[in-house]
Amino acid sequence: MSVWHHRPMAGSTDLTTLRKALDFLPRRLSESATHAKLAADCDALGLPTPPSEGTKYRRALASFVAVPDSALVEVARRVMATGSLPVKERIGVEDELWGPEGICLYSGAGAA
């Protein structure tokens, strides 16, 4: 059995709140990556390749907006795996992934 425990998803509301918890990503990516490195950084987090035109923020935002709901849990898992989130952002993502009981709230999330 995986270390992740699952319960059925309650619906799109869960993914909406997870997406909200991750909404810092475009800003964070645009501040930490060069234009040349942005696509690789997005890929490492499971985000789609950003468009080649625009500011770093607009490119990162377009990539984040294009993430399908079905990929949000994997993106969150990869973001958490970086180990480099500020406390406020880390706690927000943890709360959405694991909930108050400390168990994964999303079916199929990160099963190893």
C-alpha positions in Angstrom: 0.0 0.0 0.0 1.2 3.5 -0.8 2.0 6.0 1.9 -0.8 8.1 0.4 -4.3 7.4 1.6 -7.2 8.3 -0.6 -10.8 9.3 -0.2 -13.1 10.0 -3.1 -13.0 13.5 -4.4 -16.0 15.6 -3.4 -16.0 17.3 -6.8 -14.6 20.3 -8.6 -14.7 22.5 -5.5 -11.7 20.5 -4.1 -9.7 21.2 -7.3 -10.8 24.9 -7.3 -9.3 25.3 -3.8 -6.2 23.4 -4.7 -5.7 25.6 -7.8 -6.2 28.7 -5.5 -3.5 27.3 -3.1 -1.1 27.0 -6.1 -1.9 30.5 -7.5 1.4 31.8 -6.3 3.2 29.7 -8.9 3.2 32.2 -11.9 4.7 34.9 -9.7 7.2 32.6 -8.1 8.3 31.2 -11.5 8.6 34.6 -13.1 10.7 35.9 -10.2 13.1 32.9 -10.1 13.6 31.9 -13.7 15.1 33.5 -16.7 13.1 33.7 -20.0 15.4 30.9 -21.3 14.9 28.7 -18.3 11.1 29.3 -17.7 10.0 26.4 -20.0 12.3 23.9 -18.2 11.1 25.1 -14.8 7.5 24.8 -15.8 8.1 21.3 -17.2 9.9 20.2 -13.9 6.7 21.1 -12.0 4.4 19.4 -14.5 3.1 22.6 -16.0 2.6 22.9 -19.8 5.2 24.6 -21.9 4.6 28.4 -21.7 4.2 30.5 -24.8 7.4 31.9 -26.1 6.2 35.5 -26.2 5.3 37.9 -23.4 6.7 38.8 -20.0 7.9 36.0 -17.8 4.9 36.5 -15.6 2.4 36.4 -18.5 4.2 33.3 -19.8 4.1 31.6 -16.4 0.5 32.6 -15.9 -0.5 31.1 -19.3 1.2 27.9 -18.4 -0.5 27.7 -15.0 -3.9 28.5 -16.4 -3.5 25.7 -19.0 -2.9 23.0 -16.3 -5.8 20.6 -16.6 -7.6 19.8 -13.3 -6.5 16.2 -13.8 -2.8 17.3 -13.4 -3.2 19.7 -10.4 -2.4 17.1 -7.7 0.8 16.1 -9.5 1.8 19.7 -9.9 1.2 20.3 -6.2 3.2 17.1 -5.3 6.1 18.3 -7.4 5.9 21.8 -5.9 6.0 20.3 -2.4 8.9 18.1 -3.4 11.1 21.1 -4.2 11.3 21.8 -0.4 11.8 25.5 -1.1 8.3 27.0 -0.4 7.9 29.8 2.1 5.9 28.7 5.1 2.6 30.4 4.1 2.6 28.8 0.6 3.7 25.4 1.9 1.0 25.3 4.5 -1.7 26.4 2.0 -0.7 23.6 -0.4 -0.4 21.0 2.4 -3.8 21.9 3.8 -5.4 21.3 0.4 -3.5 18.1 -0.3 -3.6 16.4 3.1 -6.4 18.1 5.1 -6.6 18.3 8.9 -6.3 14.5 9.3 -3.0 14.3 7.5 -4.3 12.1 4.7 -4.3 12.8 1.0 -7.6 14.2 0.0 -7.3 13.5 -3.7 -7.9 10.1 -5.4 -4.9 8.8 -7.3 -2.6 11.5 -6.0 1.0 10.6 -5.9 0.5 6.9 -5.5 3.9 5.4 -5.5 
